[in-house]
């Protein structure tokens, strides 16, 4: 019999709940947060389910995850999430712990034929046969007190997660893909600590940075790193300080006086009053960076006329393999990866693309390389219309 869900608002109750949950070998996790007005989204609610236990943890009331952290770090307890990247980021931000081991039902669903980025409600309906209500989809989770209906709605996000997990585990085992999915979950966890979120690496997330001259890119790197620290200090979204496109223009035109800043569109006068002199110092700091330390933008490639057709061909091959293997094509490779594969010509094995590593390479990457190398021919079965890959050497045929 399932226990009544708990609504936890103090640390002692949280400790008691954690003590009961820690004896289970898997827990379902979800969070509710508000991200519009702060640097890091404000964590409001944590939903947990394990066996017949479930609870909604009111984070502002509890105030700390010190007592919850050991649960996240326990290697004997599998943490089940759905599309859990942001949940994991929040847990890491508040505890410094990378939850492990993890199981993301959205990733697993794509690997067994349910499609790319399937929504939780859709997955529950297809697997469990329950249609979830959407009554509180736009709830402001920062308002207190929360109603009983809001708490019940929030707990629905973990109530069905474990049955979904069970079903997906069985499908993965039947298809021989447990090792594949474990590889994906390790990659998902490692992204929390791979350094890409460090202030001095954030400039690479600015669209168009690779088109800057190297010296200007060095200025952009300093400006973006400064904005990162400033937004964090003020606890506001990055764009509330200075928007991406404005930083890009500053790096491109390199103003060296506060008066020049005042002539730039999109740069608020209040921000110039507050940090104008500092911004000029940051720009000067970027200009002093030696050429040996300038950021290197990816070399732009001019695709040959036939390259577009080659990418289309690879996409068709990829879809045929994905259809045969009952896996979402987007989980294997995106159009940009295929374009890079075509453009690289004789240096393809030097590319750091997911399709050229691990299970992806075994499943599809090798075939794509064989097609590009002329060692596999693509044809259409006149009877079924299915795509086939035919090797020069007898014995290799893939039906789409």
LUMNUKOL-196159 format. One record per residue (C-alpha): residue in one letter; x, y, z. Coordinates in steps of 0.25 Angstrom, whole numbers, plus 5000, padded with zeros to 4 digits. Example, Ala and Ser with C-alpha at 12.3 -4.5 7.8 and 13.67 -1.06 7.14 Angstrom:
REM residues 2
A504949825031 S505549965029 
//
This chain:
REM residues 400
X500050005000 X500550144996 X500850235008 X500250375008 X501250475001 X501950565011 X502150715009 X503450745016 X503750885021 X504850865031 X506250805032 X505850695043 X504750645034 X505650645022 X506650565030 X505550465034 X505150445020 X506550425014 X506750325025 X505550245020 X505850265005 X507350225006 X506950075007 X506350074993 X507250044981 X506550154972 X505850284974 X505050374964 X505450524965 X504950644959 X504950794962 X504150924961 X504951054959 X504751194955 X505851244946 X505351384940 X505951474950 X507251414955 X508651364951 X508451224955 X506951174954 X506351184968 X506051044973 X504651044979 X504250894980 X504850754980 X503950634977 X504450504981 X503850364980 X504450224984 X503650104986 X502350144994 X502950274999 X502850404992 X503050554997 X503050694992 X504250764999 X504050915000 X505450964997 X505251115002 X504651065015 X505750955017 X506851055013 X507950955010 X508250825003 X509350775012 X508450665017 X508050625003 X509350624997 X509850485002 X508650424995 X509050484982 X510450434984 X510150294988 X510650204977 X509650094982 X508450174978 X508050204964 X507450344962 X506350344951 X506050474944 X505350514931 X506050614923 X506850644935 X507950734931 X507450854938 X507050774950 X508550714951 X509050854949 X508250904961 X508650794970 X510150814966 X509950964968 X509450944982 X510250834987 X511550824978 X511150674976 X510950614962 X509750514965 X510250374961 X509750274956 X508650344948 X507650294938 X506950394929 X505650334923 X505650434912 X506950394907 X506650244909 X505250264902 X505950314889 X506950194889 X505750094889 X504850154878 X503950264885 X504550374878 X505450494881 X505150584893 X503850514896 X503050594907 X502850524921 X501350534920 X501350464906 X502350354911 X501450324923 X500250314914 X500850224904 X501550134915 X500650144927 X499350174920 X499050294929 X498750434924 X499350544933 X498650674936 X499250804931 X498450894941 X499650954948 X500650954936 X500851104938 X500851114953 X501851214959 X502551114969 X503151234977 X501751274983 X501451224997 X500651155002 X500551044992 X499150974991 X498950834992 X498550824978 X499950884974 X500750784982 X499950664977 X500150714962 X501650734965 X501750594971 X501150534958 X502450564951 X503150454960 X501950364963 X502050294949 X503450314947 X503850184953 X502850094945 X503350164933 X504850134937 X504449984939 X503849974925 X505050054918 X506049964926 X505349834920 X505349894906 X506849934907 X507149794912 X506349724901 X507049814890 X508449794896 X508649944899 X508849954914 X510349984911 X509950094901 X509050164910 X510050154922 X511050224913 X510050334910 X509750354925 X511250364928 X511450474918 X510250544923 X510850554937 X512250584932 X511650714926 X511450774939 X512950774942 X513550784928 X513950934930 X513050984918 X512251064929 X513551134934 X513451284932 X514551294922 X513951184913 X512551244912 X512951334900 X512851214891 X511351214894 X511151354888 X510651334874 X511551394863 X512851394872 X513551304862 X513451414851 X514251514860 X515651544857 X516551474867 X516951594875 X515451634876 X515051494881 X516151514892 X515351644896 X514051574895 X514551464904 X514951564915 X513551634914 X512751504915 X513651464927 X513351594934 X511851594931 X511851444937 X512451494950 X511551624950 X510251554947 X510651444958 X510951564968 X509651634965 X508851504964 X508151544951 X508151474938 X509351504929 X508451584919 X508051674930 X509451724931 X509851734916 X509151654904 X510051554896 X509851634883 X510351764890 X511551694895 X511851644881 X511751784876 X512751834887 X513751734883 X513651764868 X513751914870 X514651914882 X514152054889 X515352104897 X514652224904 X513352234912 X512752334902 X512952224891 X512052134900 X510952234901 X510852234886 X510552084885 X509152034883 X508651934893 X509551974904 X508752044915 X509152174921 X508952124935 X509952004932 X510952104927 X510852194939 X511052074948 X512152004940 X512652084929 X514052104934 X514151964938 X513651914924 X514752004917 X515751934927 X515251794923 X515451834908 X516851884910 X517151754917 X516651674905 X517551764896 X518751734904 X518551584902 X519751534894 X519451474880 X519951334885 X518751334895 X517651384885 X516451294884 X516451204872 X515151204864 X514751084856 X515351094842 X514151124833 X514051034821 X513451064808 X512650934804 X512850884790 X511550884782 X511450734783 X511550744798 X510050774800 X509650644793 X510650564801 X510050614814 X508650584808 X509150444805 X509750424819 X508450474825 X507650364817 X508650254821 X508550304836 X507050294836 X507050164830 X507950104840 X507150174851 X505850114846 X506449974845 X506949994859 X505750064865 X506550184870 X506350334868 X507250384857 X507550514864 X508150424876 X509250374866 X509650504859 X509150644855 X509150714841 X510350794846 X511150674850 X510850604836 X511350734829 X512650734837 X512850594833 X512650624818 X513550744819 X514650674826 X515050584815 X516350514818 X516350554833 X515050494837 X515650404848 X516250524855 X514850594857 X514350594871 X512850554867 X511950464875 X511650384863 X513050344862 X513150294876 X512650174884 X511350114881 X510950214871 X512150184862 X511850034863 X510350054860 X510450164849 X511750234848 X512550124841 X511450114831 X511550264828 X513050264826 X512850144817 X511850214809 X512750334808 X513950254804 X513150184793 X513250044800 X511750044802 X510750064791 X509350124794 X508150064786 X506650054787 X505949924787 X504949934776 X503949844783 X503849914797 X504450044794 X505450024805 X506850084805 X507949974804 X509449984807 X510249884798 X511649864800 X512649844789 X513049714796 X511949614797 X511149594810 X510749734815 X509349784813 X508549884822 X507049894819 X506450024823 
//
